[in-house]
Amino acid sequence: KTYPTLEMQALCVFMCLSCHQYNMAERKLAEMAGNNDDSAAYRLAMAAVKLATGDPEEAYLTYCDLSTQFPPDQGGDSETGSVLLETGKALANMQRGMFTEALEDLLKVAPLAPNDPDVLVNLCCCTTNLGKKEEFNQYLAKLEQTNPTHPFVVKSKSLPDVFARFAASLTA
């Protein structure tokens, strides 16, 4: 079924990605293509599909373009995009193995959204990959404080118990 607006079609692509239906997301994106290739909705959906299907370079370039086109607020710094777009750039950089650049992208938007769970989780990931344990602990503590039920927090807190049970099974 084709949806009447481009935004609804993009939402359909995002729903497919949320359900891990990458092939279906690519098909829905292809249905959107044509005269709409320059629209923000199409480009945002395309960048998300590219991230999900393993083309982080193209996703990064699209997020960069969108970030300069849509700053966080009117009259804002055109070098810093919205939190969502900068987080997308950071994800693309992480997929490309460029954790220092990803950390820079996230640190740009951290003051704009200091309690955003996506920003905090990705800061944790970047600092882990860069071996910055103190910074990791700082971001994890903030995430635990602001979003105690976030899956990353719940999983992190359960790990010591898992290792304790494993160690106990070895001695039993």
Buried (B, 14 or more C-beta within 10 A) or exposed (E): EEBEEBBEBBBBBBEBBEEEBBEBBBEBBEBBEEEBEEBBBBBBBBBBBBBBBEBBEBBBBBBBBBBEEBBBEEEEEEEBBBBBBBBBBBBBBBBBEBBEBBBBBBBBBBEBBEEBBBBBBBBBBBBBBBEBEEBBEBBBEBBBEBBEEBEBBEEBEEEEEEEEEEEEEEEE
